[in-house]
Amino acid sequence: MDLRLQIVAITGAVGLLLLVLELVRRRALLERYALLWMFSSVVILALAVWQDALNVLARQIGILSAPNALFFVAVAFILLLLLHFSAAMSRLNDQSKVLAQRQAILEQRLREVECARAVAAGDEQRHLEPLLRSGAEHRN
Amino acid sequence: MLPETFIEIPRTFATGNDCLAVVPAYNEEATITDVVGALHRRAPQFDVLVIDDGSTDATGELAEAAGARVLRLPFNLGIGGAVQAGFKFADERGYRYMVQVDGDGQHDPGEIPRLFAAMDDHEGADMICGSRFASTTGYIAPISRRTGIHVFAFLLSRLLRQPVTDPTSGFRLYNRRAIALFARDYPHDYPEVEAVLMLHHHRLTMREVPVRMFQRGGGVSSLRGSGKSFYYMVKVLLALFVGLGRRRAVPEPGEAAPVAAEHGL
């Protein structure tokens, strides 16, 4: 592999690693998500530094030029990360759904409790009427 | 199930009804007043709960003015999340029956007694679906949508080994067991078809009964255009077939609670 390309690859991988560490340090990135990024940048860095491993890998999977193997590994990690984020997003989606449902149910419960207190305080008609109408009036 | 620290809802609000009508509504201000009114008139034994699924119009206010309770979701969850909020409400308040009626006015509350009658006839049926196709009725769906419905109807009929004619119908009556199951786990975007299969996997049963439906009274269907119908079909097919491969604990028939339902988060 060309020395210039090797320097670019090493600089890129080290830069990525430092960036990830800095983000974790600033609490801008959760360790949970940082690990996969760190792992991928370390692997890319290792392959860029350790040429023999890269050549072996390239031969094993039938890639003619070693640098392409490096890109192949990088792309594979990007896909893995994207999938990881889709899964994380799905989970967040689910959690926000549950939260929204709970919040709406609690809000309704709170309104009913407040209405009941208004009734207890003798302030009957003001708050009550929509709630009670749904139950009592229409049945009679 | 509620934590014990919860304040009891005062008796004033225990209406004494054990039936809840859930109306999911997203921007249905043109029809919601009529739907709530029709429910009060035609199905007076039901408490009415409108789920305002993040509407940007006056749906929530109108529903309340018409005398319904309203759950206001803080943002749009889609039909699956909205209806599940209704299941959770029914479950927590201990309703024994829940009927689901669309907010667009295509379901006729006058047909609810038929659903009930069917639940009585098929003792042990946990869900009764109002079907547009189980007999000849006036309803004609757009062709793109009809194709999808028939594909699902065919697949579900095979999987359940019982005739299913209208698996996308959202006009349904649920008993306690079905409410408990769906409060814990209900499918996402277009839930009706998957819900039928879920019920089957949990060894709960469903039956269909022919009902009359109206054309939509107003608003915009969540399934407008054939592009969306196609997306819907592919999405639900994926959910169906992947769902078949999911591992589930299988409760025995007649067990008190559907234990295999996944608990929230």
Interface residues (C-beta under 8 A of the other chain):
Chain A: D94 Q95 K97 V98 A100 Q101 R102 Q103 A104 I105 E107 Q108 R109 E112 V113 C115 A116 V119 P130 L131 L132 R133 S134 G135 A136 E137 H138 R139
Chain B: F6 I7 I9 P10 T12 F13 T15 G16 N17 H40 R41 P44 Q45 D47 V48 I51 E64 A65 G67 A68 R69 V70 L71 R72 L73 P74 F75 L77 G81 Q84 A85 K88 F89 E92 G264 L265
